[in-house]
């Protein structure tokens, strides 16, 4: 039997003023500020709250299409599917979904599986438990963020050791954001694998504190380089020297081909590699000291070696991770793993360039950033530099007088 509408009729929709709204039988019609009309549905289907935007009048969407959408949802529910994998009768719980997600990622060669496993097992699964994946709401995600922001971050490798409360730090926004990113990816894959029909909750990342990005001092740079030189992994020295002399991204450094190093012209050609470069192919300038160092290292490389950081265990033929070696060097320098990481080198290089009054357009050429706004994220106002510039301005005006 066709549904009869008393309020959501064509005359009423046409007469609706800007910002007005009519809701009937689970269909919501809103008159937008620009005069266009928007259709959405907000219904309960087998205990499942479904809120979905359907489209606008200007796109040809009608009330009948919204009705058809609701009818399809109810048909799917009656068949016991609701767009879940065939044969599944019960709502998929978060814990089960997370475990299946990790299993499928391993089978499909997903990225950062170790980190995603840690974030899910240590934090996300204990919080969401067996809550149906499709019923996780934005409010639930916000409560997760609030709870995590009040918890202490446990130093790596100290899970079973007594902890000194004076040394514990509140979990950073950056750490929480990495966990939210894992949750977001789980949602996306669940939709792709047809475990759920749509994204159940909106995830808004926290603002990350600038303090998380440490800029090493000149003395610390020298110390890190010296410690890397003596690390048991010989590639740590090359990685750190390139990182602290160029500001290249980790993925860019690890995908350097021997043939792309030009020590005579003091450049490294960075081709576009999906997942490694963010800005397309570019030419990376290098210092004369680094050019001399790399020339010596290249002479040691066997004929036929393709990658500067080769790995026989990697499918790509090159290293994809050197964090263990870098963390050893950082720890030897007195840093905690939560204080410094391989991106610190890039942040240090760009920060020193900016604070040394290098023109920002030149900084962009060196760092490979696409926009000026991205470079400015690394710029820290240096009070001493500011005062020097004001003194120079004062002298200039004094001369003019």
N, C-alpha and C positions, 0 to 999 in steps of 0.2 A: 504494500500500500504506500502510495507516494506521500511524502511529508508535506503538510500544508503550512504555509508561512503567513502570519498575521502582521508581523513587524518588518521582517527583512524582505520587503517587496521593492520592485523597481521604482515606483513613485517615491517611496520613503528614502531609498538610497540616493536618488537624484536630488531630493530636497535636503539631504544632510549637509550641514555647514562644516567648514574646515575644523578638524579636530573632533568632529562628532563620531559616534560609534553605535552600531546596532549589533546585538548578539542574539541569535535564536537557533535552536536545535544544533548547538555546537559550532555554528558558523559565525565568524566575527567579520563585520564589514566596517572599515574605518575610512573617513574622508580625510585625505592628507592635505597638508598646507598648500601644496601646489595644485590642488583641485583634483588630483587623481584619486582613485578608490583602491583600497587594498583588502584582499580576502585572506582570512586565516581560519584555521580550525582549532578548537579547544574542547576536546571530548575525552570521556573515560571509556576505554574499551577493555573489557575483562579485567577491571581493576588497574589498568594502565593509563595514566594521564598522558595524552598526546596533544601537544601544542605545536602546530606547524604553519608557517607562512605558505600560502598557495600561490599568490601572485597579484598583479595589479590589473585594473581595468584596461589601462593603456597597452597591456601585453596581451589583451584578448581573453583574460580570465573572467569567468562568470560564476554566479552562485551555483549553477548546475555542476560545474567542475568541482567545486568544494563539496557538494553533496556526493558526487561520485567517489571522491577521495575517502570520505567517511564510510561510504558503503563498502569500499574495498578493504578498509581496515577491519571492519566488522566481519567481512567474509573470511579474511585471513585468520581472524581470531577464532571463528567457528571451526576452521580447519585445524586449529591447534598449533598454528605456526607463528603468526604475527611476524613473518619475515625472519624467523630464526632457522637454524639448520634443520633440514628435514628429519622428522622423527623426534625432535625435542619438544616435550610437553610442558616441562617446568621452566620457569624463568631462570636464565643463566646467572648464577651468583658471581660476585666480583672475584672471589678467591679462585673459583674454577676458571673463570674467564682469564685471569692473570696467568694461571699455570698453563692453560692452553695457548695463550698468546706467546709466552716465552718458548714453549715447545715448537710452535710454528715458525717463530723467528729463527730458531736454530736450524730448522729444516730448510728454510728459504735463504739462509745466509744473511740474516739481518745484522745491523750495526749496533755497537755498544751494548751487546747482550749482557755482559758481565755487570755493567753499571745499572742497566735496567733491572736485572735480577735483584741486585742489592737494594735498589730503591723500592721495588715492589715488596720484596720479602720483609725488609726491615721496617718499612713505614706505611706504604699504601694498603697492603693486605691486612695488617693488624688494625688499621683504622676502619676500612670499608667492610672487612669481613665477608659475610655471605649475603650482603645487600644485593638485590637484583641489579645487574649492570644497567639495565634500561631505566631503572628508577632512581639512579643517582642524580640529584638535583644540584643546581648552582649553589644553593645554601649549604649542601653537604660539603662541596669543595671548599667553600669559604670557611666552614668550621674546621676542615683539615688544615688550612693555611694558618688559622688562628692557633690551633693546638700545637702545630709544629714550630711556630714562631716563639712559643713559650718553653720549648724543650732545649736541653743542652745538646750540643754537638759532641759526640764521643770521638776522641782522637783515634785515628786509624791504628789498628793492631793492638788496641788496649781493651777489647771487649770483656775479657775475663780477668782483668787486673784491677786492683783497687784504684779508684780515681781521686785525684786531689781536686776537690770542688773549687778551690781557688783558681785552678788553671782551666776550668771548663768555660766554654763560650756558648752563648745562645746561638741556635742554628741560624745561619745567615739567610737572607732573602734569596741569594744566588743558589744556595743548596736546595731550598724549597722549590725554586723555579725549575731546577733540573728534575725534581720529582714530579712536578706538575706537567712537565714536558713528556715524561714517561706515561703519565695518565692520559694525556691528550693523544699520544701516539696509539695507545691501547684502544681508545675510543675510535680513532680513525680506521684502525685495522679491523675492529669489530664490525664496523659498517661495511668495509670492503669484503669481509668474509661472511657477511649477512647474518651475524649473530644478533644485531640490533638494527632497527630500520633507520635510525637517525641519531645524531649526537645528543645525549641526554642532558648534558650540562654545559654551561659556558665557563670557560677557564680563563681567568684574568691573572696574568703574572704580576708578581710583586715588584715594586721598584727596587732595583739593586743599588746598594750603597756604593758610592765611588771609592770608599776606603778598601773595598775588596780588591781593587786593582792597584797592587803595590808597584811603585816605580823604584827600581834599585838605584842606589847612589853609585857614584863613580867607583868608590872603594869596594862596594858589594859586587859590582860588575867584574872587577879585577879578581875578586875572591872566587866568584862562581866559575870564571874561566880557568883559574888555577886548579880548582878542585876537579873540574871536568877533565882536565888534562891527565889527572892521576886516577880517574875512575877505572874500574876493571873492564868496563865496556869501552873499547877504543872509539866507537862511533859517538859516544857522549861528547867527546871533545869537539868533533866536527859539528855536531848538532848545535852545541852551545855557542861555538864561535860564529857560525852563520846566523843563529838567532839573535845574538847580541850585537852583531855588526850590520845587520840588515833590517831586523824587525819583521822578517818573513813569517808567515803562518806556519804552524807545525806541519800541516798537510802539504804545504808547498815545499818545505824543506825536505821532507821524507820522499817526495816524488821527483827530486832533482835527478836528471839524467846526466851522465858524465859528459855526453856530447853537447849539452846545453850550458856548460860552464866555459866562459870566454875570459880567461885571466888577462889576456893582452888588453882587451878593451874594458876590463873590470866590470863585467855584467854577467848575470845569470838569466838565461831565457826561461821564462815560466809559461809553458803552454797551457791551454785550457784543458783541465781534466775534471770531469764531473765528480763532485764530492771533495775535490782538493782545492780548486781555485774558485773564488767567489766573484772575481771581477773580470774574468776572461783572460786571454793571453796577454802577457806584458813583459817588459824588460826590467829586471831588478838590478839597480846599480850596487856595487860593492866597494868597500874601502880598499886602498892599495895594500894595506896589511893583510886583509883577508885574501886578496888576489894572490899575494905571494905565498901565503899559507896553503891555499887550495892548489896552487901550481905544484908545490912539493908533494901534497897528498895524491894528486893525480898521477904523478910519476910512479907511485907505489901500486897503483891499481892494475890488476892483470888485464891483458889484452882481451877484449870481448866483453868485459863487464859493462852492463847497461846502466845500472842504477848506482848512485853515490852511496845509498843506504840499502845494499842488497839483503835479501832474506830468502833462503831456500825453503822455508816453512810457509811463506806467504803465497797465496794464489796470485797476487799481483807481481811477485818477484822482488818486491821491495818492502821495507819495514812499514808498518802502519801505526806502530806505537813504540815510543821510547820513554814512556813515563817512569818506568821502574828506575832506569839509570838517572833520569833527571831528578826524581825524588830523592835518590841517594845523595846526589850532589847538593840539593837544597838542604837536606837534613844535616849534611856535613858542615854547611855554612851557617847552621843554627836556626833554620826556618822550620816551622811546622808545615805539614802537607796542606793544611787549610789556608796558609798564608801566602803561598807562592806556587805557581804552576808554570807549565811551558808557555802559556800566553803572557806571563809576566815579562818575558823577554821582549815581546812585541810592544807591550804597553810601555816598557822602559825606554826603548829606542824612540818611539814617537813622542813620548813626554819630554825627553831630553832635547829632541829636535825643536819642539815647539818652545820650550823654555830657553833655548839658545837663540831665539828670535829667527829661526829659519822660516822663510816665507811659506805660508800654509800650502800654496800651490806646489811648492817644491816638496814639502812633506808628503803630499798626496802622491807625487811621482815615486818617492822612495818607498812609501808604505803600501802603495797599491790600493788605497781607499778610493771608492767611486765618487764620493761627495765630500764637500767641505764640512758638512754637518757631522759626518762620521769622524773626521779628524779632530773636530772640536771636542768630542767626547773624551779625548786623551789629554786635552790641554788643561793644565792646572794653573790657576792664577798664582804667580809667584810674586809675593809682596815686595821682595827685594828688587826684582826686575821692574815692577810697577813704579816704585819710588825712584829708581834710576831714570826711567823714562820721564817722570815728572821733573826731575832735576835738569834733564837735558832740555825739556821744553822751557823751563825757567831761564836757563842760560841763553837759549835762542832768542827769547823775547828781550832779555837784558841787552844782548848785542844790538838788536834792532832799535832799542831805545837810545 
